[in-house]
Amino acid sequence: MASNDFLKAKIVAVIDATDQTGQPVGIVLISTDEWGNRVLPIVIGGAETLSLQKGLNTVDFPRPLTHDLFIDVLESLGANIEKVEIDSLVQGVFTATVYIKDSKGKTYRFDSRPSDAMALAVRANAPIYVAKFLYDYTEDISNYTSNRDQFDEFEE
């Protein structure tokens, strides 16, 4: 996809939830300025939810998690996360791409789960982009306002 097929996105909230079997999951709500009150809900695993929350500084862990280690390794090698894109929906599963720039300026693309891509992006202060066509899968944010306390931490 061309770069004009994407919009700069932001994480509106990370909501703790449980799946139909009672296992902990998270619902990440993504939005763009262009979408108004619409959000793209992405369900992620419980461990990924905690890692994303740690990257957003909404929970604390005494030791580094895997995404922290990955960023430390990249920085030690002179590389950085350039951007991430939430780029597709295949058979009900969102996909993402992580762009890493090495110390010589060469950019590499890596297929990723959106949860990992976002966890890396928030730690690296890298922009998150979302494919425009994913607007078709957005919902009104009011569907999630019963969890209003989990939104307050993301308001600017």
Secondary structure by P-SEA (a helix, b strand, c coil): ccccccccccccbbbbbccccccbbbbbbbbccccccbbbbbbbcaaaaaaaaaaacccccccccaaaaaaaaaaaaccccccccccccccccccbbbbbbccccbbbbbbbcaaaaaaaaaaacbbbbbbccccccccccccccccccccccccc
